[in-house]
Amino acid sequence: MTEDQKHLLSQLKPGQHFTVQKVNAKGEIRRRLVDIGFLKEEKGVVIREALFCDPIEVEIKNTKVSLRRSEAEMINIKVMEQ
């Protein structure tokens, strides 16, 4: 994958780095994601995924967070090569 490709956070595999582009959620879930650190241009990495691929663990702003795939589908990201 190249640095320019845009995806949803839910599409990434463990070890892939990303930059947040936009949070496409509304209401309480949007506020929660923004409070956690999913802000535009914030960098993060997918650490691991559970046995059946849900939830995923993400590190963002030096904090590890578990997200359901349904929540991760609300976050537009740009894949970064490492």
PDB file of N, CA, C and O in Angstrom:
ATOM      1  N   MET A   1       0.841  -1.197   0.000  1.00  0.00           N
ATOM      2  CA  MET A   1       0.000   0.000   0.000  1.00  0.00           C
ATOM      3  C   MET A   1       0.872   1.241   0.000  1.00  0.00           C
ATOM      4  O   MET A   1       1.917   1.279   0.649  1.00  0.00           O
ATOM      5  N   THR A   2       0.447   2.228  -0.712  1.00  0.00           N
ATOM      6  CA  THR A   2       1.209   3.467  -0.758  1.00  0.00           C
ATOM      7  C   THR A   2       0.680   4.437   0.285  1.00  0.00           C
ATOM      8  O   THR A   2      -0.398   4.249   0.849  1.00  0.00           O
ATOM      9  N   GLU A   3       1.456   5.466   0.524  1.00  0.00           N
ATOM     10  CA  GLU A   3       1.106   6.445   1.542  1.00  0.00           C
ATOM     11  C   GLU A   3      -0.172   7.214   1.188  1.00  0.00           C
ATOM     12  O   GLU A   3      -0.853   7.716   2.082  1.00  0.00           O
ATOM     13  N   ASP A   4      -0.504   7.311  -0.100  1.00  0.00           N
ATOM     14  CA  ASP A   4      -1.656   8.106  -0.520  1.00  0.00           C
ATOM     15  C   ASP A   4      -2.992   7.382  -0.370  1.00  0.00           C
ATOM     16  O   ASP A   4      -4.036   8.033  -0.382  1.00  0.00           O
ATOM     17  N   GLN A   5      -2.991   6.066  -0.229  1.00  0.00           N
ATOM     18  CA  GLN A   5      -4.242   5.319  -0.195  1.00  0.00           C
ATOM     19  C   GLN A   5      -5.053   5.659   1.047  1.00  0.00           C
ATOM     20  O   GLN A   5      -4.525   5.736   2.156  1.00  0.00           O
ATOM     21  N   LYS A   6      -6.360   5.863   0.829  1.00  0.00           N
ATOM     22  CA  LYS A   6      -7.245   6.184   1.932  1.00  0.00           C
ATOM     23  C   LYS A   6      -8.151   4.995   2.200  1.00  0.00           C
ATOM     24  O   LYS A   6      -8.646   4.349   1.276  1.00  0.00           O
ATOM     25  N   HIS A   7      -8.357   4.722   3.457  1.00  0.00           N
ATOM     26  CA  HIS A   7      -9.114   3.562   3.878  1.00  0.00           C
ATOM     27  C   HIS A   7      -9.910   3.893   5.130  1.00  0.00           C
ATOM     28  O   HIS A   7      -9.887   5.013   5.639  1.00  0.00           O
ATOM     29  N   LEU A   8     -10.607   2.885   5.599  1.00  0.00           N
ATOM     30  CA  LEU A   8     -11.246   2.950   6.908  1.00  0.00           C
ATOM     31  C   LEU A   8     -10.344   2.216   7.893  1.00  0.00           C
ATOM     32  O   LEU A   8      -9.664   1.259   7.524  1.00  0.00           O
ATOM     33  N   LEU A   9     -10.338   2.655   9.119  1.00  0.00           N
ATOM     34  CA  LEU A   9      -9.505   2.029  10.142  1.00  0.00           C
ATOM     35  C   LEU A   9      -9.823   0.540  10.281  1.00  0.00           C
ATOM     36  O   LEU A   9      -8.937  -0.259  10.585  1.00  0.00           O
ATOM     37  N   SER A  10     -11.065   0.172  10.063  1.00  0.00           N
ATOM     38  CA  SER A  10     -11.481  -1.227  10.199  1.00  0.00           C
ATOM     39  C   SER A  10     -10.815  -2.147   9.177  1.00  0.00           C
ATOM     40  O   SER A  10     -10.823  -3.363   9.366  1.00  0.00           O
ATOM     41  N   GLN A  11     -10.241  -1.611   8.105  1.00  0.00           N
ATOM     42  CA  GLN A  11      -9.626  -2.416   7.051  1.00  0.00           C
ATOM     43  C   GLN A  11      -8.166  -2.768   7.325  1.00  0.00           C
ATOM     44  O   GLN A  11      -7.602  -3.613   6.630  1.00  0.00           O
ATOM     45  N   LEU A  12      -7.550  -2.147   8.311  1.00  0.00           N
ATOM     46  CA  LEU A  12      -6.128  -2.358   8.566  1.00  0.00           C
ATOM     47  C   LEU A  12      -5.869  -3.637   9.342  1.00  0.00           C
ATOM     48  O   LEU A  12      -6.730  -4.137  10.066  1.00  0.00           O
ATOM     49  N   LYS A  13      -4.663  -4.148   9.172  1.00  0.00           N
ATOM     50  CA  LYS A  13      -4.194  -5.342   9.865  1.00  0.00           C
ATOM     51  C   LYS A  13      -3.151  -4.930  10.908  1.00  0.00           C
ATOM     52  O   LYS A  13      -2.589  -3.837  10.826  1.00  0.00           O
ATOM     53  N   PRO A  14      -2.892  -5.798  11.883  1.00  0.00           N
ATOM     54  CA  PRO A  14      -1.886  -5.486  12.903  1.00  0.00           C
ATOM     55  C   PRO A  14      -0.543  -5.098  12.297  1.00  0.00           C
ATOM     56  O   PRO A  14      -0.069  -5.714  11.342  1.00  0.00           O
ATOM     57  N   GLY A  15       0.058  -4.060  12.876  1.00  0.00           N
ATOM     58  CA  GLY A  15       1.350  -3.567  12.418  1.00  0.00           C
ATOM     59  C   GLY A  15       1.259  -2.418  11.436  1.00  0.00           C
ATOM     60  O   GLY A  15       2.263  -1.759  11.165  1.00  0.00           O
ATOM     61  N   GLN A  16       0.081  -2.164  10.898  1.00  0.00           N
ATOM     62  CA  GLN A  16      -0.057  -1.077   9.928  1.00  0.00           C
ATOM     63  C   GLN A  16      -0.223   0.260  10.644  1.00  0.00           C
ATOM     64  O   GLN A  16      -0.968   0.374  11.617  1.00  0.00           O
ATOM     65  N   HIS A  17       0.487   1.268  10.139  1.00  0.00           N
ATOM     66  CA  HIS A  17       0.444   2.617  10.684  1.00  0.00           C
ATOM     67  C   HIS A  17      -0.522   3.459   9.862  1.00  0.00           C
ATOM     68  O   HIS A  17      -0.735   3.199   8.678  1.00  0.00           O
ATOM     69  N   PHE A  18      -1.101   4.467  10.499  1.00  0.00           N
ATOM     70  CA  PHE A  18      -2.100   5.288   9.820  1.00  0.00           C
ATOM     71  C   PHE A  18      -2.078   6.711  10.355  1.00  0.00           C
ATOM     72  O   PHE A  18      -1.518   6.992  11.414  1.00  0.00           O
ATOM     73  N   THR A  19      -2.708   7.605   9.589  1.00  0.00           N
ATOM     74  CA  THR A  19      -2.967   8.974  10.015  1.00  0.00           C
ATOM     75  C   THR A  19      -4.468   9.199   9.883  1.00  0.00           C
ATOM     76  O   THR A  19      -5.054   8.896   8.844  1.00  0.00           O
ATOM     77  N   VAL A  20      -5.087   9.727  10.929  1.00  0.00           N
ATOM     78  CA  VAL A  20      -6.527   9.982  10.919  1.00  0.00           C
ATOM     79  C   VAL A  20      -6.834  11.113   9.946  1.00  0.00           C
ATOM     80  O   VAL A  20      -6.169  12.149   9.963  1.00  0.00           O
ATOM     81  N   GLN A  21      -7.835  10.917   9.104  1.00  0.00           N
ATOM     82  CA  GLN A  21      -8.285  11.947   8.177  1.00  0.00           C
ATOM     83  C   GLN A  21      -9.611  12.560   8.623  1.00  0.00           C
ATOM     84  O   GLN A  21      -9.784  13.777   8.557  1.00  0.00           O
ATOM     85  N   LYS A  22     -10.554  11.720   9.081  1.00  0.00           N
ATOM     86  CA  LYS A  22     -11.870  12.229   9.461  1.00  0.00           C
ATOM     87  C   LYS A  22     -12.611  11.188  10.285  1.00  0.00           C
ATOM     88  O   LYS A  22     -12.484   9.987  10.046  1.00  0.00           O
ATOM     89  N   VAL A  23     -13.389  11.659  11.260  1.00  0.00           N
ATOM     90  CA  VAL A  23     -14.278  10.790  12.032  1.00  0.00           C
ATOM     91  C   VAL A  23     -15.690  11.012  11.513  1.00  0.00           C
ATOM     92  O   VAL A  23     -16.236  12.110  11.624  1.00  0.00           O
ATOM     93  N   ASN A  24     -16.279   9.965  10.946  1.00  0.00           N
ATOM     94  CA  ASN A  24     -17.609  10.056  10.329  1.00  0.00           C
ATOM     95  C   ASN A  24     -18.717   9.594  11.267  1.00  0.00           C
ATOM     96  O   ASN A  24     -19.665   8.944  10.827  1.00  0.00           O
ATOM     97  N   ALA A  25     -18.613   9.911  12.517  1.00  0.00           N
ATOM     98  CA  ALA A  25     -19.633   9.528  13.496  1.00  0.00           C
ATOM     99  C   ALA A  25     -20.361  10.777  13.973  1.00  0.00           C
ATOM    100  O   ALA A  25     -19.906  11.899  13.754  1.00  0.00           O
ATOM    101  N   LYS A  26     -21.486  10.569  14.621  1.00  0.00           N
ATOM    102  CA  LYS A  26     -22.259  11.690  15.165  1.00  0.00           C
ATOM    103  C   LYS A  26     -22.599  11.409  16.626  1.00  0.00           C
ATOM    104  O   LYS A  26     -22.587  10.266  17.082  1.00  0.00           O
ATOM    105  N   GLY A  27     -22.897  12.464  17.326  1.00  0.00           N
ATOM    106  CA  GLY A  27     -23.389  12.335  18.694  1.00  0.00           C
ATOM    107  C   GLY A  27     -22.349  11.830  19.673  1.00  0.00           C
ATOM    108  O   GLY A  27     -21.174  12.192  19.610  1.00  0.00           O
ATOM    109  N   GLU A  28     -22.811  10.992  20.574  1.00  0.00           N
ATOM    110  CA  GLU A  28     -21.980  10.516  21.680  1.00  0.00           C
ATOM    111  C   GLU A  28     -20.768   9.713  21.207  1.00  0.00           C
ATOM    112  O   GLU A  28     -19.680   9.856  21.764  1.00  0.00           O
ATOM    113  N   ILE A  29     -20.943   8.880  20.198  1.00  0.00           N
ATOM    114  CA  ILE A  29     -19.814   8.074  19.714  1.00  0.00           C
ATOM    115  C   ILE A  29     -18.731   8.959  19.105  1.00  0.00           C
ATOM    116  O   ILE A  29     -17.545   8.676  19.275  1.00  0.00           O
ATOM    117  N   ARG A  30     -19.107  10.018  18.405  1.00  0.00           N
ATOM    118  CA  ARG A  30     -18.118  10.958  17.852  1.00  0.00           C
ATOM    119  C   ARG A  30     -17.347  11.633  18.973  1.00  0.00           C
ATOM    120  O   ARG A  30     -16.122  11.738  18.918  1.00  0.00           O
ATOM    121  N   ARG A  31     -18.061  12.085  19.981  1.00  0.00           N
ATOM    122  CA  ARG A  31     -17.407  12.749  21.108  1.00  0.00           C
ATOM    123  C   ARG A  31     -16.426  11.802  21.793  1.00  0.00           C
ATOM    124  O   ARG A  31     -15.324  12.206  22.165  1.00  0.00           O
ATOM    125  N   ARG A  32     -16.823  10.551  21.957  1.00  0.00           N
ATOM    126  CA  ARG A  32     -15.959   9.561  22.603  1.00  0.00           C
ATOM    127  C   ARG A  32     -14.695   9.328  21.783  1.00  0.00           C
ATOM    128  O   ARG A  32     -13.595   9.313  22.334  1.00  0.00           O
ATOM    129  N   LEU A  33     -14.842   9.146  20.473  1.00  0.00           N
ATOM    130  CA  LEU A  33     -13.678   8.905  19.616  1.00  0.00           C
ATOM    131  C   LEU A  33     -12.725  10.100  19.602  1.00  0.00           C
ATOM    132  O   LEU A  33     -11.507   9.923  19.642  1.00  0.00           O
ATOM    133  N   VAL A  34     -13.270  11.300  19.547  1.00  0.00           N
ATOM    134  CA  VAL A  34     -12.440  12.510  19.568  1.00  0.00           C
ATOM    135  C   VAL A  34     -11.742  12.650  20.924  1.00  0.00           C
ATOM    136  O   VAL A  34     -10.564  13.003  20.979  1.00  0.00           O
ATOM    137  N   ASP A  35     -12.454  12.377  22.004  1.00  0.00           N
ATOM    138  CA  ASP A  35     -11.847  12.453  23.343  1.00  0.00           C
ATOM    139  C   ASP A  35     -10.701  11.454  23.496  1.00  0.00           C
ATOM    140  O   ASP A  35      -9.706  11.744  24.160  1.00  0.00           O
ATOM    141  N   ILE A  36     -10.842  10.289  22.888  1.00  0.00           N
ATOM    142  CA  ILE A  36      -9.785   9.269  22.956  1.00  0.00           C
ATOM    143  C   ILE A  36      -8.538   9.750  22.224  1.00  0.00           C
ATOM    144  O   ILE A  36      -7.423   9.414  22.623  1.00  0.00           O
ATOM    145  N   GLY A  37      -8.709  10.532  21.159  1.00  0.00           N
ATOM    146  CA  GLY A  37      -7.553  11.040  20.429  1.00  0.00           C
ATOM    147  C   GLY A  37      -7.629  10.890  18.928  1.00  0.00           C
ATOM    148  O   GLY A  37      -6.646  11.161  18.238  1.00  0.00           O
ATOM    149  N   PHE A  38      -8.757  10.469  18.402  1.00  0.00           N
ATOM    150  CA  PHE A  38      -8.911  10.329  16.958  1.00  0.00           C
ATOM    151  C   PHE A  38      -9.219  11.692  16.343  1.00  0.00           C
ATOM    152  O   PHE A  38     -10.356  12.004  15.990  1.00  0.00           O
ATOM    153  N   LEU A  39      -8.155  12.490  16.231  1.00  0.00           N
ATOM    154  CA  LEU A  39      -8.225  13.838  15.690  1.00  0.00           C
ATOM    155  C   LEU A  39      -7.514  13.872  14.341  1.00  0.00           C
ATOM    156  O   LEU A  39      -6.621  13.065  14.083  1.00  0.00           O
ATOM    157  N   LYS A  40      -7.909  14.797  13.493  1.00  0.00           N
ATOM    158  CA  LYS A  40      -7.305  14.915  12.165  1.00  0.00           C
ATOM    159  C   LYS A  40      -5.792  15.043  12.278  1.00  0.00           C
ATOM    160  O   LYS A  40      -5.280  15.805  13.098  1.00  0.00           O
ATOM    161  N   GLU A  41      -5.082  14.285  11.441  1.00  0.00           N
ATOM    162  CA  GLU A  41      -3.619  14.257  11.341  1.00  0.00           C
ATOM    163  C   GLU A  41      -2.932  13.548  12.513  1.00  0.00           C
ATOM    164  O   GLU A  41      -1.703  13.549  12.586  1.00  0.00           O
ATOM    165  N   GLU A  42      -3.684  12.952  13.418  1.00  0.00           N
ATOM    166  CA  GLU A  42      -3.081  12.183  14.520  1.00  0.00           C
ATOM    167  C   GLU A  42      -2.609  10.839  13.969  1.00  0.00           C
ATOM    168  O   GLU A  42      -3.323  10.195  13.200  1.00  0.00           O
ATOM    169  N   LYS A  43      -1.413  10.420  14.361  1.00  0.00           N
ATOM    170  CA  LYS A  43      -0.854   9.166  13.878  1.00  0.00           C
ATOM    171  C   LYS A  43      -1.112   8.041  14.877  1.00  0.00           C
ATOM    172  O   LYS A  43      -1.179   8.266  16.085  1.00  0.00           O
ATOM    173  N   GLY A  44      -1.256   6.823  14.345  1.00  0.00           N
ATOM    174  CA  GLY A  44      -1.492   5.670  15.191  1.00  0.00           C
ATOM    175  C   GLY A  44      -1.049   4.392  14.508  1.00  0.00           C
ATOM    176  O   GLY A  44      -0.586   4.408  13.367  1.00  0.00           O
ATOM    177  N   VAL A  45      -1.198   3.279  15.223  1.00  0.00           N
ATOM    178  CA  VAL A  45      -0.829   1.963  14.699  1.00  0.00           C
ATOM    179  C   VAL A  45      -1.821   0.931  15.229  1.00  0.00           C
ATOM    180  O   VAL A  45      -2.282   1.020  16.368  1.00  0.00           O
ATOM    181  N   VAL A  46      -2.140  -0.047  14.387  1.00  0.00           N
ATOM    182  CA  VAL A  46      -2.979  -1.162  14.825  1.00  0.00           C
ATOM    183  C   VAL A  46      -2.049  -2.160  15.509  1.00  0.00           C
ATOM    184  O   VAL A  46      -1.095  -2.642  14.899  1.00  0.00           O
ATOM    185  N   ILE A  47      -2.325  -2.468  16.773  1.00  0.00           N
ATOM    186  CA  ILE A  47      -1.477  -3.361  17.557  1.00  0.00           C
ATOM    187  C   ILE A  47      -1.830  -4.822  17.305  1.00  0.00           C
ATOM    188  O   ILE A  47      -0.966  -5.628  16.959  1.00  0.00           O
ATOM    189  N   ARG A  48      -3.099  -5.154  17.479  1.00  0.00           N
ATOM    190  CA  ARG A  48      -3.541  -6.539  17.273  1.00  0.00           C
ATOM    191  C   ARG A  48      -5.043  -6.583  17.124  1.00  0.00           C
ATOM    192  O   ARG A  48      -5.741  -5.596  17.356  1.00  0.00           O
ATOM    193  N   GLU A  49      -5.535  -7.767  16.728  1.00  0.00           N
ATOM    194  CA  GLU A  49      -6.976  -7.963  16.636  1.00  0.00           C
ATOM    195  C   GLU A  49      -7.333  -9.226  17.405  1.00  0.00           C
ATOM    196  O   GLU A  49      -6.506 -10.122  17.571  1.00  0.00           O
ATOM    197  N   ALA A  50      -8.567  -9.284  17.870  1.00  0.00           N
ATOM    198  CA  ALA A  50      -9.034 -10.434  18.639  1.00  0.00           C
ATOM    199  C   ALA A  50      -9.161 -11.658  17.731  1.00  0.00           C
ATOM    200  O   ALA A  50      -9.012 -11.556  16.513  1.00  0.00           O
ATOM    201  N   LEU A  51      -9.430 -12.790  18.325  1.00  0.00           N
ATOM    202  CA  LEU A  51      -9.489 -14.061  17.621  1.00  0.00           C
ATOM    203  C   LEU A  51     -10.381 -14.026  16.384  1.00  0.00           C
ATOM    204  O   LEU A  51      -9.980 -14.519  15.329  1.00  0.00           O
ATOM    205  N   PHE A  52     -11.562 -13.464  16.487  1.00  0.00           N
ATOM    206  CA  PHE A  52     -12.465 -13.378  15.349  1.00  0.00           C
ATOM    207  C   PHE A  52     -12.457 -11.981  14.724  1.00  0.00           C
ATOM    208  O   PHE A  52     -13.445 -11.546  14.132  1.00  0.00           O
ATOM    209  N   CYS A  53     -11.324 -11.288  14.867  1.00  0.00           N
ATOM    210  CA  CYS A  53     -11.072  -9.976  14.255  1.00  0.00           C
ATOM    211  C   CYS A  53     -11.903  -8.838  14.840  1.00  0.00           C
ATOM    212  O   CYS A  53     -11.963  -7.763  14.241  1.00  0.00           O
ATOM    213  N   ASP A  54     -12.530  -9.035  15.961  1.00  0.00           N
ATOM    214  CA  ASP A  54     -13.320  -7.968  16.582  1.00  0.00           C
ATOM    215  C   ASP A  54     -13.272  -8.146  18.089  1.00  0.00           C
ATOM    216  O   ASP A  54     -13.712  -9.186  18.580  1.00  0.00           O
ATOM    217  N   PRO A  55     -12.767  -7.195  18.841  1.00  0.00           N
ATOM    218  CA  PRO A  55     -12.325  -5.844  18.486  1.00  0.00           C
ATOM    219  C   PRO A  55     -10.872  -5.820  18.011  1.00  0.00           C
ATOM    220  O   PRO A  55     -10.184  -6.839  17.962  1.00  0.00           O
ATOM    221  N   ILE A  56     -10.435  -4.595  17.661  1.00  0.00           N
ATOM    222  CA  ILE A  56      -9.032  -4.378  17.330  1.00  0.00           C
ATOM    223  C   ILE A  56      -8.430  -3.467  18.400  1.00  0.00           C
ATOM    224  O   ILE A  56      -9.130  -2.663  19.016  1.00  0.00           O
ATOM    225  N   GLU A  57      -7.125  -3.609  18.608  1.00  0.00           N
ATOM    226  CA  GLU A  57      -6.421  -2.742  19.556  1.00  0.00           C
ATOM    227  C   GLU A  57      -5.572  -1.773  18.753  1.00  0.00           C
ATOM    228  O   GLU A  57      -4.812  -2.175  17.872  1.00  0.00           O
ATOM    229  N   VAL A  58      -5.711  -0.493  19.069  1.00  0.00           N
ATOM    230  CA  VAL A  58      -5.029   0.579  18.351  1.00  0.00           C
ATOM    231  C   VAL A  58      -4.251   1.410  19.361  1.00  0.00           C
ATOM    232  O   VAL A  58      -4.726   1.650  20.472  1.00  0.00           O
ATOM    233  N   GLU A  59      -3.056   1.850  18.978  1.00  0.00           N
ATOM    234  CA  GLU A  59      -2.318   2.795  19.813  1.00  0.00           C
ATOM    235  C   GLU A  59      -2.367   4.149  19.131  1.00  0.00           C
ATOM    236  O   GLU A  59      -1.966   4.294  17.976  1.00  0.00           O
ATOM    237  N   ILE A  60      -2.867   5.148  19.868  1.00  0.00           N
ATOM    238  CA  ILE A  60      -2.951   6.511  19.368  1.00  0.00           C
ATOM    239  C   ILE A  60      -2.679   7.444  20.549  1.00  0.00           C
ATOM    240  O   ILE A  60      -3.214   7.244  21.639  1.00  0.00           O
ATOM    241  N   LYS A  61      -1.857   8.448  20.332  1.00  0.00           N
ATOM    242  CA  LYS A  61      -1.460   9.394  21.387  1.00  0.00           C
ATOM    243  C   LYS A  61      -0.905   8.656  22.611  1.00  0.00           C
ATOM    244  O   LYS A  61      -1.242   8.987  23.747  1.00  0.00           O
ATOM    245  N   ASN A  62      -0.051   7.652  22.369  1.00  0.00           N
ATOM    246  CA  ASN A  62       0.580   6.860  23.432  1.00  0.00           C
ATOM    247  C   ASN A  62      -0.421   6.149  24.340  1.00  0.00           C
ATOM    248  O   ASN A  62      -0.107   5.847  25.491  1.00  0.00           O
ATOM    249  N   THR A  63      -1.618   5.881  23.831  1.00  0.00           N
ATOM    250  CA  THR A  63      -2.645   5.178  24.589  1.00  0.00           C
ATOM    251  C   THR A  63      -3.152   4.019  23.751  1.00  0.00           C
ATOM    252  O   THR A  63      -3.408   4.170  22.557  1.00  0.00           O
ATOM    253  N   LYS A  64      -3.298   2.859  24.384  1.00  0.00           N
ATOM    254  CA  LYS A  64      -3.863   1.702  23.686  1.00  0.00           C
ATOM    255  C   LYS A  64      -5.363   1.665  23.919  1.00  0.00           C
ATOM    256  O   LYS A  64      -5.838   1.778  25.050  1.00  0.00           O
ATOM    257  N   VAL A  65      -6.107   1.502  22.815  1.00  0.00           N
ATOM    258  CA  VAL A  65      -7.566   1.553  22.838  1.00  0.00           C
ATOM    259  C   VAL A  65      -8.103   0.350  22.078  1.00  0.00           C
ATOM    260  O   VAL A  65      -7.582  -0.001  21.019  1.00  0.00           O
ATOM    261  N   SER A  66      -9.142  -0.284  22.612  1.00  0.00           N
ATOM    262  CA  SER A  66      -9.845  -1.343  21.883  1.00  0.00           C
ATOM    263  C   SER A  66     -11.088  -0.752  21.243  1.00  0.00           C
ATOM    264  O   SER A  66     -11.869  -0.064  21.900  1.00  0.00           O
ATOM    265  N   LEU A  67     -11.265  -1.026  19.955  1.00  0.00           N
ATOM    266  CA  LEU A  67     -12.420  -0.529  19.214  1.00  0.00           C
ATOM    267  C   LEU A  67     -13.139  -1.691  18.545  1.00  0.00           C
ATOM    268  O   LEU A  67     -12.508  -2.616  18.035  1.00  0.00           O
ATOM    269  N   ARG A  68     -14.450  -1.633  18.552  1.00  0.00           N
ATOM    270  CA  ARG A  68     -15.216  -2.581  17.746  1.00  0.00           C
ATOM    271  C   ARG A  68     -14.976  -2.237  16.280  1.00  0.00           C
ATOM    272  O   ARG A  68     -14.693  -1.085  15.949  1.00  0.00           O
ATOM    273  N   ARG A  69     -15.088  -3.214  15.418  1.00  0.00           N
ATOM    274  CA  ARG A  69     -14.941  -2.953  13.977  1.00  0.00           C
ATOM    275  C   ARG A  69     -15.978  -1.931  13.522  1.00  0.00           C
ATOM    276  O   ARG A  69     -15.689  -1.100  12.660  1.00  0.00           O
ATOM    277  N   SER A  70     -17.182  -1.983  14.092  1.00  0.00           N
ATOM    278  CA  SER A  70     -18.233  -1.023  13.710  1.00  0.00           C
ATOM    279  C   SER A  70     -17.830   0.408  14.050  1.00  0.00           C
ATOM    280  O   SER A  70     -18.194   1.340  13.333  1.00  0.00           O
ATOM    281  N   GLU A  71     -17.084   0.591  15.132  1.00  0.00           N
ATOM    282  CA  GLU A  71     -16.591   1.926  15.489  1.00  0.00           C
ATOM    283  C   GLU A  71     -15.437   2.327  14.560  1.00  0.00           C
ATOM    284  O   GLU A  71     -15.349   3.475  14.125  1.00  0.00           O
ATOM    285  N   ALA A  72     -14.561   1.371  14.265  1.00  0.00           N
ATOM    286  CA  ALA A  72     -13.412   1.642  13.398  1.00  0.00           C
ATOM    287  C   ALA A  72     -13.853   1.979  11.976  1.00  0.00           C
ATOM    288  O   ALA A  72     -13.133   2.669  11.254  1.00  0.00           O
ATOM    289  N   GLU A  73     -15.030   1.499  11.566  1.00  0.00           N
ATOM    290  CA  GLU A  73     -15.551   1.822  10.232  1.00  0.00           C
ATOM    291  C   GLU A  73     -15.942   3.292  10.105  1.00  0.00           C
ATOM    292  O   GLU A  73     -16.148   3.779   8.994  1.00  0.00           O
ATOM    293  N   MET A  74     -16.045   3.997  11.210  1.00  0.00           N
ATOM    294  CA  MET A  74     -16.421   5.408  11.196  1.00  0.00           C
ATOM    295  C   MET A  74     -15.214   6.338  11.090  1.00  0.00           C
ATOM    296  O   MET A  74     -15.368   7.559  11.100  1.00  0.00           O
ATOM    297  N   ILE A  75     -14.016   5.763  10.990  1.00  0.00           N
ATOM    298  CA  ILE A  75     -12.798   6.573  10.993  1.00  0.00           C
ATOM    299  C   ILE A  75     -12.072   6.423   9.662  1.00  0.00           C
ATOM    300  O   ILE A  75     -11.564   5.349   9.340  1.00  0.00           O
ATOM    301  N   ASN A  76     -12.026   7.508   8.891  1.00  0.00           N
ATOM    302  CA  ASN A  76     -11.264   7.543   7.635  1.00  0.00           C
ATOM    303  C   ASN A  76      -9.806   7.774   7.983  1.00  0.00           C
ATOM    304  O   ASN A  76      -9.477   8.645   8.789  1.00  0.00           O
ATOM    305  N   ILE A  77      -8.934   6.985   7.367  1.00  0.00           N
ATOM    306  CA  ILE A  77      -7.502   7.105   7.643  1.00  0.00           C
ATOM    307  C   ILE A  77      -6.714   7.090   6.352  1.00  0.00           C
ATOM    308  O   ILE A  77      -7.230   6.726   5.294  1.00  0.00           O
ATOM    309  N   LYS A  78      -5.449   7.492   6.453  1.00  0.00           N
ATOM    310  CA  LYS A  78      -4.499   7.357   5.358  1.00  0.00           C
ATOM    311  C   LYS A  78      -3.445   6.369   5.846  1.00  0.00           C
ATOM    312  O   LYS A  78      -2.865   6.554   6.916  1.00  0.00           O
ATOM    313  N   VAL A  79      -3.197   5.325   5.067  1.00  0.00           N
ATOM    314  CA  VAL A  79      -2.214   4.301   5.429  1.00  0.00           C
ATOM    315  C   VAL A  79      -0.818   4.870   5.258  1.00  0.00           C
ATOM    316  O   VAL A  79      -0.522   5.519   4.254  1.00  0.00           O
ATOM    317  N   MET A  80       0.037   4.627   6.237  1.00  0.00           N
ATOM    318  CA  MET A  80       1.410   5.120   6.197  1.00  0.00           C
ATOM    319  C   MET A  80       2.361   3.920   6.075  1.00  0.00           C
ATOM    320  O   MET A  80       2.163   2.908   6.747  1.00  0.00           O
ATOM    321  N   GLU A  81       3.361   4.023   5.248  1.00  0.00           N
ATOM    322  CA  GLU A  81       4.385   2.978   5.118  1.00  0.00           C
ATOM    323  C   GLU A  81       5.395   3.157   6.237  1.00  0.00           C
ATOM    324  O   GLU A  81       5.805   4.276   6.546  1.00  0.00           O
ATOM    325  N   GLN A  82       5.792   2.046   6.842  1.00  0.00           N
ATOM    326  CA  GLN A  82       6.791   2.104   7.918  1.00  0.00           C
ATOM    327  C   GLN A  82       7.958   1.208   7.606  1.00  0.00           C
ATOM    328  O   GLN A  82       8.900   1.124   8.395  1.00  0.00           O
TER     329      GLN A  82
END
